[in-house]
Amino acid sequence: MPSQPLSLFISYSHRDEALKQELEDHLALLKRQNKIRPWQDRQIEAGTDWNEQIRDALDAADIILLLVSPRFMNSEFCYGKEMQRAMQRHHNGDARVIPIILTPTDWKGAPFDTLQVLPKDGKPVVDWPSHDAAFVDVVKGIRRAVETLSPAPEVKDDGWATPPPPKPSPGESSPGVAQTTGRNTNMEPAQRLQLFTALSSLPGPQFSQLVFTLNPPPGNVPPDSAPQANRVAALLQWADSPMGPGLATLDSLLTEISGGPRTT
């Protein structure tokens, strides 16, 4: 079953409607690929409570875009309500907030100024050679966030991915599952936590080397641009699945690469 699209909330000043519409045009492919489901207040139906509709949509969003301009900063609703609530959800780990600088704006010191902004280097959209060039850079950044936040696709085993265990030699007892696959099925929670911690503290290049060596099928581990904690969790889940090599193999390879103590 295909994964559900991520809900994307657009917070903007109505005085920046034209630039907002250009951004929506550039998000078309992500929508057609069913990766995002954008929402903005123009979708509010007549006769409904607009304040409640906006709040509910903001609270349900996976990604929140802040279209930053002097108009946005001057709007009590955009800056005082939507942005403040968005930052609370971001700090709680419930949503990803992405500021997009539309026009030259004094935004240093704002609650979102510690976040990575778009386009590249925080150069306002209107200062690029063309708006299209700027929004292509913006959408590339949004796509990276979508790929990081989207769950890895389910990999179905059609019987070819997992070979049968080798037959024992004459006079040798049949090995168990853990012996055959190298999988440690009895790893204690404390050992699993120790393995997660060791992988999370591994320098980025060494972790990438570990992933390259294990060679998990595409889609099982997020790309290098994703937070390492997310990549570690995905790698552990794959390694401990019927498709993976087992946690014992992963732990042994970690020892070889890092020279650190093993957990098992």
Secondary structure, 3 states (H helix, E strand, C coil): CCCCCEEEEEECCHHHHHHHHHHHHHCHHHHHCCCEEEECHHHCCCCCCHHHHHHHHHHHCCEEEEEECHHHHHCHHHHHHHHHHHHHHHHCCCCEEEEEECCCCCCCCCCCCCCCCECHHHCCHHHCCCHHHHHHHHHHHHHHHHHHHCCCCCCCCCCCCCCCCCCCCCCCCCCCHHHHHCCCCCCCHHHHHHHHHHHHCCCHHHHHHHHHHHCCCCCCCCCCCCCHHHHHHHHHHHHCCCCCCCHHHHHHHHHHHHCCCCCC
